[in-house]
Amino acid sequence: MAIHAFLLRLMVLLVPSYSYAETSISDLATSINTVWLMTAAALVFLMQAGFSLVEGGMARSKNTVNVIMKNYMDCCIGGIIFWLVGFGLMFGANPSGWFGTDLFMLNDASPWDFSFLLFQMMFAATATTIVSGAMAERTRYSAYLIGACVITGFIYPVFGSWAWGAYSAGSGWLKELGFIDFAGSTVVHSLGGWCALAGIMVLGSRLGRFGSDGSSRTIAGHNLSLVALGGFILWFGWFGFNGGSTLVGDASIGKIILNTHLAACAGAAGVALFSWLLNRPMLLTSTVNGSLGGLVAITAGCASMDVQFAVLTGFIAGGVTLIGSHLLNKYRLDDVVDAVTVHGFCGAWGTLAAGLFYAGDLFNGHRVLVQCIGIGAAFVWGFGLSWLMYTVIDKAIGLRASALHEQRGLDYTEHAEIGYPEFQQNKLFNSENLASRGEL
């Protein structure tokens, strides 16, 4: 009996310590995961700076402020809209498989829920800002912002719910089919690209972009140094975009980021080779877009592809950027930064590649079919609703800036500021002067 009493006392002393140790390990894992997710969120947030530099550099100097303002406000207004309604539609309980029904205006939740919300908020900003570069230099600022709010608050999150939802109960219908899109080649990038395609079709081309005989005229960007710097920043941010999508700080991150990096390298290499084969100049803008195309393409399969197929996916994406740009010019579609090609076309290719090159089960016909269904659904939903939205905006308040404002530059006419005052002294008027002239 004395021995039994001794063991009982020992258990009473040891069991609480054991439970405390278990709780501590769990808390430590949660803390590590949260730190990694917030680091990744910060990297994705930095991508907004990359988009601003790429789009600002590819636009003419008279429109630099306008382009950067759109990127800036995509993040600001988009963040509020996504918190209000977008996150709930995307990740709320989804019993129907079509959209979420709770988690709107998230306020009373766990620390991890807030972390996940912030991370996904950065993705929403990325999807929306893809449109701004394509529609640059001739879009009214207020009309653009209305469209950005609709994309962030409805178009993007509803499709996201199909592919990724839900955070709690239920599941999206594409997800149930087995659709693979680890970090958003289609959910984020293709969807943004299809919204951009609808926008430029409703908007029309810039003045002088195409001749009456159907010829294409190049309108060069004003600062290719900014384009290259923006490309590097986007590349850097993509490590958080893809790596953070693990949602945990584990060993899988290494291969995901390696695949991401090599696909970007291969995208630029693909542009170089195809440019040489087609006897075309090896342009900086094409090279940067080739790397971005590789990054977009690998985003779907970065966690499920072997390394050699990640390289192949990025390499083909580089060729897609050249072919896609040629097709847009052929059909007189004016995309200032080739966003439709880089994000729409390469996103679709990358999503297909994720099905073709699935590690351990290559070329599975059923998986490839599911990927094609997802690609098609993204196009129908993203392009269809965006075309309708931009058409309504155009009829209601006017989507396109006037020809006079386009000629003067939207920095001057939309914001009463200019990006390079040392070289644009003739446009330095304050807002009162502009208002008195009826130009604001």
KAFENBEL-V90760 format. One line per field, one symbol per residue. ss: DSSP state (a for helix, b for strand, c for the rest). psi: psi as a letter, one per 20 degrees, with the letter a starting at -180 (. if undefined). burial: + if it has 9 or more other ideal C-beta (glycine too) atoms within 8 Angstrom, else -. A space follows every 50 residues. Layout:
ss->???
psi->???
burial->???
//
This chain:
ss->caaaaaaaaaaaaaaaaaaaaaaaaaaaaaaaaaaaaaaaaaaaaaaaaa aaaaaaaaccaaaaaaaaaaaaaaaaaaaaaaaaaaaaaaaccbcccccc ccccccccccaaaaaaaaaaaaaaaaaaaaaaaaccccbcaaaaaaaaaa aaaaaaaaaaaaaacccccbccaaaaacccccccaaaaaaaaaaaaaaaa aaaccccccbcccccbcccccccaaaaaaaaaaaaaaaaaaaaaaacccc ccaaaaaaaaaaaaaaaaaaaaaaaaaccccccaaaaaaaaaaaaaaacc ccccccaaaaaaaaaaaaaaaaaaaaaaaaccccccccaaaaaaaaaaaa aaaaaaccccccccaaaaaaaaaaaaaaaaaaaaaaaaaaaaaaaacccb ccaaaaaacaaaaaacccccccccaaacccaaaaaacccc
psi->hhgghghghgghhhghhggggghggghggggghggghhghhhghhhhhhg ggggghhirqhijgggghhggghggfhhggghgghggghgjrpmhhjhqq jakqlpgnrrhhghggggghhhgghgggihhghhjqijppghhghgghgg ghiggghghhhghhqrheqaqqhghhikpongjkggggggghhhghgggh ghgrrqpihqrhjiqpppoqqinighggghgggggghhhhgghiihjqma iihghghgggghhgghghhgggghgghjlqqnqgghgghgghgggghihg jhijqqghhgggghghhghhhgggggggghjlooohjkhgggggghgggh gghhhgkppimqkoggghggghgggghggggggghgggghgggghgiohq qqhghhhhpigghhikrqhmhhjlhijnqrhggghhikj.
burial->-----------------------------+-+++++++++++++++++++ +++++++++++++++++++++++++-+++-++++++++++++++--++++ --++-+-----++++++++++++++++++++++++++++++-++++++++ ++++++++++++++++++-++++++-+-++++++++++++++++++++++ -++--+--++----------+-++-+++++++++++++++++++++--+- --+-+++++++++++++++++++++------+--++++++++++++++++ +++++-+-++++++++++++++-++-+++--+++++++++++++++++++ ++++++++-----+--++-++++++-+++-+++++++-+++-++----++ +---++-++++++++--++----+--+------++-----
//
